């Protein structure tokens, strides 16, 4: 089991700091590249730039909670939720890898 984790691409867990503006305020966020990749994928699916997606998410958290504590951690958890839902959808899908799987009787 540890080989699954130990043999992952080093690029995925390298950190990168990105500077951006959220509601007009300059800030920087440091995340691992795997999380940046996932956030870019989510933003693309929402037909938004990454900056616009992050600003909208930040705004929605503010509206819901009144303040945002540790936005970087919220982003990581958002990526985990997104990947978990995507994995669940794949498992629940009647088609996988281009093959049609018969429903269990």
Beta strands, then each sheet from edge to edge (+ up, - down):
strand 1: 15-22
strand 2: 25-32
strand 3: 95-96
strand 4: 99-100
sheet 1: 1+ 2-
sheet 2: 3+ 4-
end
